C-alpha cells in the first residue's frame, strides 16, 4: 500500500504541519472542513503546499519523521522549490 507525505499551512510562510496518509484527497478534505482536531486544526492549516507520493506507506512515514527534524528554513526551501507561489495544490490533484 502506498502513501503520501504532505505539508499544509495556514498562509504563505505561516505555520507548517507535516503529515502522512494513504489517501491524500480525503485527508486534505478533512483538514479543510475542520474534521480533524489537533495541531493543524488549532492553527488553521488547510492549504496543501507540498506532497510526495511513495509506493510504500512505511517510506512515507519515514519521510515524515525525517522532515519533522529539519530546520524550518529547509522546509520552506523544499516548498518554494516546487511551489514558489504557495498555491493550494489540493485543487490540482484531479
Backbone bond lengths (Angstrom), bond angles and torsions (degrees), N, CA, C in turn:
res aa  C-N    CA-C-N  psi(-1)  N-CA   C-N-CA  omega(-1)  CA-C   N-CA-C  phi
1 X - - - 1.449 - - 1.523 109.24 -
2 X 1.305 116.34 133.11 1.452 121.99 -179.48 1.510 112.46 -84.34
3 X 1.321 115.53 179.62 1.447 120.44 179.33 1.511 111.76 -162.54
4 X 1.305 115.03 174.90 1.452 122.58 -179.14 1.526 109.68 -131.25
5 X 1.303 115.36 141.80 1.453 122.32 166.71 1.521 105.02 -106.44
6 X 1.336 117.01 136.01 1.459 118.78 -174.72 1.525 111.41 -142.54
7 X 1.332 114.68 159.58 1.461 121.90 173.70 1.519 107.82 -126.81
8 X 1.336 115.04 129.47 1.458 120.87 173.23 1.524 108.14 -120.24
9 X 1.327 115.25 159.07 1.455 121.17 -178.23 1.524 110.01 -144.67
10 X 1.319 115.89 170.79 1.460 120.71 175.93 1.530 111.83 -98.49
11 X 1.330 116.71 -19.99 1.461 122.13 178.30 1.528 108.77 -168.30
12 X 1.315 116.49 168.54 1.461 120.51 178.27 1.521 109.61 -56.62
13 X 1.329 115.35 126.48 1.466 123.66 -178.75 1.524 113.03 58.47
14 X 1.325 115.80 25.82 1.458 120.99 179.78 1.522 111.88 -91.21
15 X 1.314 115.21 -150.14 1.454 121.65 178.98 1.523 109.41 -67.01
16 X 1.326 117.05 135.03 1.462 121.97 -179.56 1.521 109.91 -110.67
17 X 1.325 115.11 136.89 1.464 121.50 174.41 1.521 107.41 -124.72
18 X 1.303 117.00 129.30 1.465 122.42 178.69 1.517 108.10 -109.73
19 X 1.324 115.69 130.16 1.454 120.02 -179.33 1.509 111.94 -140.07
20 X 1.328 114.41 176.53 1.462 122.26 178.66 1.527 107.99 -139.35
21 X 1.331 116.23 145.25 1.454 121.13 -178.95 1.520 110.27 -158.08
22 X 1.308 115.72 159.90 1.464 120.24 173.48 1.529 110.88 -94.64
23 X 1.336 117.75 -13.10 1.467 122.92 -178.91 1.535 108.49 -134.88
24 X 1.318 116.28 92.21 1.458 121.44 -173.15 1.526 112.57 -64.03
25 X 1.319 118.20 -45.78 1.462 120.74 -179.04 1.521 111.40 -58.80
26 X 1.323 117.21 -46.26 1.465 121.42 179.68 1.521 111.10 -63.50
27 X 1.311 116.65 -44.91 1.461 120.89 -175.87 1.524 111.95 -65.60
28 X 1.321 117.74 -43.03 1.459 120.09 179.25 1.526 109.94 -67.90
29 X 1.320 117.62 -38.19 1.462 121.04 174.74 1.532 110.13 -57.24
30 X 1.322 116.77 -43.76 1.463 120.65 178.31 1.525 111.43 -60.78
31 X 1.315 116.73 -41.81 1.468 120.13 177.04 1.532 110.46 -62.84
32 X 1.319 116.76 -46.30 1.460 120.88 -176.24 1.521 112.82 -66.26
33 X 1.306 116.50 -31.82 1.472 120.37 -178.57 1.524 112.85 -91.27
34 X 1.328 116.97 1.17 1.456 120.48 178.96 1.518 113.53 71.69
35 X 1.316 116.85 27.08 1.466 121.81 -178.05 1.518 112.67 -84.99
36 X 1.324 116.35 -4.00 1.460 120.84 178.86 1.521 108.65 -113.36
37 X 1.291 116.71 144.25 1.458 119.70 174.33 1.527 107.72 -106.25
38 X 1.289 116.14 166.04 1.454 119.55 179.09 1.509 112.27 115.82
39 X 1.325 115.08 -158.83 1.467 122.57 -172.62 1.525 112.29 -56.38
40 X 1.325 117.88 -52.67 1.468 121.01 -175.93 1.525 111.00 -60.82
41 X 1.297 117.18 -42.49 1.467 121.61 179.08 1.527 110.39 -65.57
42 X 1.331 116.40 -45.19 1.465 122.01 -178.08 1.525 111.90 -57.53
43 X 1.329 116.74 -39.20 1.459 121.15 -176.32 1.533 113.51 -100.91
44 X 1.304 118.09 8.16 1.459 121.84 175.52 1.511 114.89 68.24
45 X 1.329 116.78 31.29 1.467 120.85 179.89 1.526 109.36 -79.93
46 X 1.322 116.09 108.33 1.461 120.86 -178.63 1.525 113.12 -132.63
47 X 1.319 118.20 -11.47 1.466 122.22 -174.99 1.527 110.86 -93.08
48 X 1.328 116.46 115.75 1.464 122.05 177.17 1.530 108.66 -76.09
49 X 1.330 116.71 114.55 1.469 119.71 -176.74 1.523 113.70 -114.15
50 X 1.331 116.88 -11.25 1.471 120.18 179.30 1.523 108.57 -161.81
51 X 1.334 115.76 144.16 1.464 120.08 172.69 1.522 109.96 -157.67
52 X 1.327 114.08 157.48 1.466 122.64 175.55 1.509 108.37 -130.38
53 X 1.308 115.62 139.75 1.458 123.20 176.09 1.525 108.27 -94.89
54 X 1.315 116.95 133.51 1.465 122.34 178.37 1.527 109.11 -125.18
55 X 1.318 116.41 141.04 1.462 120.34 -179.59 1.525 112.16 -73.46
56 X 1.318 115.93 -17.09 1.471 121.15 -177.95 1.522 108.90 -132.42
57 X 1.325 117.66 132.49 1.465 121.50 -178.26 1.526 111.68 -61.44
58 X 1.315 117.43 -33.02 1.466 119.43 -179.85 1.531 110.74 -66.34
59 X 1.322 117.89 -32.66 1.466 121.15 175.92 1.527 110.03 -68.00
60 X 1.328 116.68 -38.06 1.465 120.72 177.73 1.527 110.93 -64.84
61 X 1.316 116.64 -41.35 1.465 121.44 178.69 1.524 110.51 -64.76
62 X 1.319 116.67 -43.12 1.462 120.30 178.99 1.527 111.25 -63.16
63 X 1.328 116.78 -40.13 1.464 120.97 178.45 1.530 110.09 -64.64
64 X 1.332 117.17 -41.11 1.461 120.88 177.58 1.533 110.13 -58.74
65 X 1.309 116.68 -48.18 1.464 120.65 -179.62 1.520 111.29 -61.45
66 X 1.313 116.56 -39.44 1.458 121.11 178.71 1.529 111.13 -64.47
67 X 1.335 116.68 -48.18 1.463 120.92 -178.92 1.516 112.15 -62.05
68 X 1.307 117.51 -34.80 1.466 120.51 -179.67 1.529 111.86 -65.97
69 X 1.322 117.26 -19.89 1.465 121.03 177.63 1.538 112.41 -89.23
70 X 1.307 117.22 -9.83 1.460 121.41 -179.10 1.530 111.13 -69.42
71 X 1.331 115.60 154.86 1.459 121.23 169.32 1.530 108.62 -66.15
72 X 1.316 115.75 151.04 1.460 121.01 179.93 1.532 111.53 -55.20
73 X 1.327 117.46 -44.19 1.466 119.92 -177.14 1.525 111.34 -62.45
74 X 1.310 118.16 -35.01 1.467 120.62 177.62 1.529 110.07 -63.60
75 X 1.325 116.72 -38.87 1.470 121.04 178.81 1.526 110.03 -66.27
76 X 1.319 116.15 -42.97 1.465 120.19 177.60 1.524 110.46 -61.78
77 X 1.316 117.52 -43.11 1.467 121.40 177.54 1.526 111.12 -61.46
78 X 1.325 117.28 -41.19 1.466 121.60 178.22 1.523 110.33 -59.37
79 X 1.319 116.52 -45.99 1.466 121.47 179.26 1.522 110.36 -64.25
80 X 1.321 116.58 -50.06 1.461 120.17 -173.49 1.526 113.54 -69.75
81 X 1.328 117.89 -24.21 1.468 119.87 174.87 1.524 111.09 -67.52
82 X 1.317 117.21 -34.69 1.464 121.51 -178.58 1.527 112.86 -97.65
83 X 1.329 116.71 -27.86 1.461 121.58 -171.88 1.541 108.96 -144.32
84 X 1.333 118.10 71.31 1.470 121.05 -172.94 1.528 114.46 -61.26
85 X 1.314 117.97 -24.90 1.465 121.35 -179.21 1.530 112.93 -92.21
86 X 1.315 116.78 -0.98 1.472 122.52 -179.33 1.534 111.05 55.36
87 X 1.328 116.77 37.24 1.467 119.30 179.31 1.523 109.42 -72.31
88 X 1.314 116.23 157.82 1.458 121.88 -179.96 1.525 109.32 -78.64
89 X 1.317 116.78 108.60 1.464 122.13 -175.98 1.525 112.81 -76.02
90 X 1.304 117.68 -10.37 1.467 120.95 -179.91 1.527 110.78 -54.96
91 X 1.320 116.50 -40.59 1.459 120.91 -176.35 1.523 112.51 -77.95
92 X 1.317 117.28 -3.96 1.469 121.96 177.53 1.517 112.53 -105.54
93 X 1.337 117.33 3.86 1.461 120.68 -178.09 1.524 113.28 -72.00
94 X 1.326 117.29 -23.43 1.464 119.18 -176.57 1.477 110.45 -88.91
